[in-house]
Amino acid sequence: MSLKRLTLGGLAAGSTAAALLLGGVLPDGSAQEAGTVPVASGIAATGSALIPQLQQEVRGNPTDVVGLGLLGLAYQQRARETGDPTYYTKSEGVLRRALRYSPDDLVATGGLGALALSRHRFREALVLGRRAVALSPSTARGYGVVGDALVELGRYREAFAAFNRMASLKPSLSSYARVSYARELLGDVSGAAEAMRLAIDAAAGQPEALAWSQTQLGKLFWSQGRVGAAEREYRMALAVRPGYVYALDGLAQVEAARGRNRDAIAYERRATEAIPLPQFVASLGDLQRLAGNESAARRQYALIGAIQRLLRANGVRTDLETALFDVDHAVRLPRALSLARAARAERPSIDGDDVLSWALARNGRCVEAQHYSKRALRLGTHDAVKFFHRGMVERCLGNSAVAKTWFRRALALSPHFSLLWAPVAARYAA
């Protein structure tokens, strides 16, 4: 299979960008960036509505494998609704119980694969996804778990083949979104938007899934500097799912780009109060810092550490996200570099390469940083943050003219790509 082409029900396709910590999970298990949609296998209602009923059924019949599997998936849905990772621990417990009673149960096997993705345990997810595929080669969602894990392990050709197979078995919101993901990675932004519009069509009548899909399209527009188009999608998401936190986070970035910092803080505060995800808390801290409220910013930054400790206690690996935050904010840079190295070893994707490159540059390890920065851009992804990091690497090497070229590329693609670093890029580009 050519790395430049994927097929989806007769459509040509390509690739998308990677996950943020607890940023949501696609149906059938994808740990992709920002958002949440209902889990497959019948879990379409909210976790809070289903969990008491399923718990009661399992208490009445403790060896009911079907009930245990559904309860495990409902716990994962609840984790996404609340940002509370203790539900992941509960999910693992009941899914492993199901496998003790029925070692070949497909729902429990696939559910554990989705859980491993959510916890950023990608090698484990790959084993479980392949096990699910072996149990039922004609079931699409196992290929989604396999493909998602392979993307984060940097094995893109194999990942795209898995997405191809998934899409051929079941064109759906889940497979359309993965094709969009693939196209974006390969720099085919218009193709990525086309596939996400198919996902939006497939989500009709499902408010949460529709809000998720519209938010993803908004984030795609945002990454390409299309602020107005991004805002339109975020507001449409909120129209179908009022209070949808990922759309609120997106609107906070839009308002900041337009210089309306007070409105930006209000949107981000609503998101953090609903679900205190680390990326929301970090953005709120950055917005408060830019507004001159250093004490409020410090409180948000301190909260991130507490959230990360809770995540780690419940099996979620946070090294990459922690390293990126620390490097961006100049927190214990030598330690951040060690974290970035460890994270990249576990997650040798273009994002692992990029964070390690950025950490190396901030620690003055310029030659090594350039090696990983080149790797981070090897797929042709149009990512302003990666372009900026490359500019900083070249600046670290003393290549001022080359650095300016990368800064200008970042700003031309997305002038507001980072609250903290877009103004730096503009200054250095000049």
N, C-alpha and C positions, 0 to 999 in steps of 0.2 A: 504494500500500500504506500502510495506517495504521501510524504509528510505534509504536503501542501493541499491535499484534498481529502475530504471525508464525504460519505454519502449519507443521505437521510431521506428515505422514501423517494428516491429519484432526484433529490436536490444535491448540488455540490456543496461542500462545507469546508471549513477550516478550524480556529481555537480561542480562550479567555483567561483572566487573571486570578490570582490565588486567594486563599482563605484568610480571614481575620479570626482572631480568637473568639469562639462561640458566636460567630457571625451568622449562624443559621445553617440549616441543612435542607437540601432539596428533598422532595419525595423520593423514596428509595435510597436515601442515605448520603447524598453529596454534601461534603463540608465546604460549601462555597461561601463567597463573601456576602455578608450583609443580607439578612432576611430570613424568613421562616415560612415554610408551607406545610400543610398537613402531611403526616407520614402516610405511606401507602399501606396496603394490606388491611383496609377497612378503617383505619384510624383517621377519620375525617373531622370529627368533632374536636373540641378543645380537650386537652389532657385533664383539666380540672373537672369537666363534665363526665368524662369516662372513667376516671380512676376509681372513685368510690364503688361504682357498679362492678367493675372488673375485680377489685379487691374482694368484694363480697362473694362473687362467683368463685374465685380461687380459694377463699376460706372454706366454702362449701364443698369444693372438690380440689384438694391440694395437688393432685396429680394430673389435672387438666392441662395438657400441653398447649392446646389452642388458647385457653384463657391466660396462661402464663406468658405466651408469646405476645398476645395483644396488650397485656398489662405492661410488659417490658417496653413495647413501642409507645404506649401512652405516657410512660414515665419520661421517655426521650422527648416527646412532644411538649410535655410540661416543662422540661428543662429549657427548651427553646422559648417557651412563652414567658418564663420568669427569669431566665438567666441564672437559675439556681442549679449548680452542678451536682448537688447531693442527689438529684433525681437520676443522674447518670449511674451513681453507685447502686441505687435501687433497681434501675433497669438491668444492670449487669447481674445482680443477684437472681432476679426472677428468670432471666433468659438462660442463665447457666443451670438453674433448676429444671427448666424445660428440657435442656439437652441431656440432663442426667436421666430423665424419664424416656426421652426419645432422641438419641444421638444424631439422627439424620433429619431432625425437624428443620424445614427450610426457613420458616419465619424466624425461629430463634437464631439460626445461623446467620441469616441476613441481617437480623436486628443487632447482633453482636458486631457484625462488620460495620454497620452504620454508626454504632456506638464508638468503635475504634476510630473512625474518621472524626467524629465530634471531639474525641480526646486527643486528636493529632498523633495517633499511634498508627502510622500508615503501613508499616510492614505487617503488623498484626491484622490491619484491615484487609490487606492484599491476600493474606492466607485465608481469612474468613470469606472474602468475596469469591475466591477461587473455589473454596469448598461449596459455597452456595451454587456456583455455576455447575460444578460437578454433580450436585444433587439434582439440579433441574436446568439443563442447558437451554431450555426453551423459555425460561423466565427472565424477563428483561432486567429486573432490578439488580440481580447479581452482577451483571456486567457494569452497571453504574458504580457499584462499590469498588470493583476491580479497577475501572478506569480512573476514578477519583484518587484512589491510592497511588496508582502508577504516575499520575500527574505530579503529585507531591513528592514522589521519589525520583522525579526527573526523567522518567522513562516514557517520553511523549509518544513515540511511534506505537508502542504497545497500548498506551492509554487510548489513543485515537482509534485503534482497531477495536478496542472494547466498546467505545462509544458507538462506532459504526454498527457493531453487532446489536447493541441495545436498541438503537434507532430502527434497525431493520426488523427487529422483533416487535417493537411497540412504539410507534411514533406517538409522543405524548408530551405534556408539559415537561416532564423530567428529562426526556431525551432531547427535546428541542433546546432546553436550557443548557445541556451539556455541549451540544453542537455550537451554541452561541459562545460558550466558554472556550471551546477549542478554537473557533475562528478568531476570537479576540487575542488569544495567545500568539497566533501566527500573524497578527497585524491586519486581519481582514475585518475591519470595524463595521463596514456596511453590511457584510455578511452576518456578523454577530448580531447586529440590530434586526436584520431580517428574521433570523432564527428566534430571537427573543419575542418578536411580534407574533410568531407562530405559538410560542409558549403562552402569550397573553390570550390568544384566541382559544387555546386549549383549556385555559383557566376560567373561562366564562361560567358564571353561576357559582363560583367558589371564592367568596370574598377574600379570605386570607391568601389563597394561592394567587389570585389576581393582583392583590396589593404587592405580594412578593415579586411577581413578574414585572409589574410596572416600575417598581423601585429598582430592579436590576437594569431595566432599560434606561431609567433615569441616571443611574450610576455610569452606564456605558457612555451616555451623552456627556455627562459631567467630565469623564476622563478625557474627552476630546475637546473640552473647552466650550461645549454648547450649553451654556448656563440656562438660557430660557427653555430649551427643550427638556433639560433635566428637571427644572422646576415644574413644568407641566406634568411630567410623569409622576413626580412625587405628590403633587396635589391630587391627581387622579387616584393614586393609591390611597390617600387619606379619605377621599370621597367614598370609596368602597369599603375601607376599613379604618374608621375614625380612630385616631390615636396610634396608628401603626408606627412603631418607634423607629424603624429603619428609614421611613420616609421623613419623619421629623428630623432625624440626623442629617439626611440629605438637604432638607430645607435650611438647616443651620449653616451648612457650607455655602448654599446659595446666598443667603442673607449676608454672610461675612464677605463674600466676593463683591457684593454690591455696596459694601461699606456700612451696612446696617448692623453693627456689632451687638447692639442691645437686643434686637430681634433674634439674631443668631444665638445669643446666650439663652434667650427664652425657649427657643426650639430645642436646643441641646439639653437644657435643664429638664424639659418635659421628657425627653428620651431617657435620660439617666435616672429620673425618678421612677419611671415605669420599669425599666430593666437596666440595672447598672453594669452594662458591659464595659470592659476596659477601654475599648476604642471610643465609646461615648464619653466616658469620664475624662480620658486624655484630651479629647477635643474640647470639652467644656473648660478644662484647665488652661488649654492654649488660648481659647477665646478670652478667658478672664485675664490671662497674662497680657494679651494684646490690648485689653481695655485698661491696663495699668493696675489691676487688682491682684498684686502678687500674693497676698496672704490667701485669698480665695483659690488662686491657682495652685498654691502649695498644698492646700487641703485636698484638692482633687487628685493631685499627683500622689499624695500619700495614700489615698483610698485605693489607687490602682494596685499598690503592693499588697494590701489586704485581700483584694479580690483575687489576685494571682495566687496567693497562698491557699485560698479556699479552692481554687481550681486544681492546683497541684495535689491537694489533699484528697480530691475526688478523681484522680487519675488523668487529669488533663495536662498535657505537656505544653509549657508556656515559654520555653527558652527563646524561640525566634521572636515572638512578640515582645517579650521582656527586653531582649537585646536591642530591638529596633527602638523601643521607647527610650531606653537608657542612652543609646548612641545619639538619637535626635536631641535629647535634653542634657547631654554631657554629664550623665550620671555614672561615676565610677567606670571610666572608659576602658581600663585594662580588664576589669571583670566583664564588661559588656562584650569585649572581644572574645573572651573565653566562652561566654554563653553563645555567641554567634557561631563560633567554630563547632561547638557541640550540637547546636541546632542544625547547622548545615550538614553535619555528618548523618543526622537522622532524617533530614529533609533536603536532599540534594537537588532541589528544583531551582528554577531561575530566581525564585524569591529567596531561597536559602543562599544562593550565590550573591544576590544583590545586598542582602543584609550583612553578610560577611564582608563584602567589598567595602561597604559604607563604614563598618566598624574598623576595618584595617586602615582606611584613609584617615579616620578621625584619630587613630593611634599613630599616625605617621608612617605606616607600613605601605608606602605608595606603590611600589612595584608589584607586590603581591596583590594589592587591591585592584590594580588594573587587570590582572589575570581573571579575577572573579567577576569584575564588572563586564568584561567581554563575554564571559559565559552567561551572565544574567540577560544579555541582549541577543543571545544566539538564535532565538526563534523569530526575531523581527517584531517583537511585541511593541506596540506604540504606548509607552508608559512614561509620562513626564517625570515621575519620581526617579525612575531608573536612569533617564537621561540626565537629570540633575546630579544624581550620585556619580555618574560617569564624568560630568564636568568637574565635580569636586576632586575626583581621583586625578584627573589630568592637571588640575590646579596644584594638587599635592606634589605632582611630578615636576612642576615648573613649566608645564606646557600651556601657557596662558592663552595663546590664540586658539588652540584646540579646545580648551576648556570653555572659552566664550561660545564656540560653535555649539557645544552641548547645552549650555545654559539657554541659548537662543532657541534651540530645538525644543527644549522643555517648555519654554514660555509660549512658543508658537503653537504647540499642541494644546496646552492648558495653562492659561496665565495665572490661574488660582489653584495650582495643583497641591499646594501645602500652605496651611496657615503660617507656619514658621519659616519655611524655606523658599517659597515663591518670591518674597521680597529680597532675599539674599541672592537668588538667581538673577533677578532684575538688576541688582546693583553690580554684580560681577559681569553680567552680559554687557553692561554699558562701559 
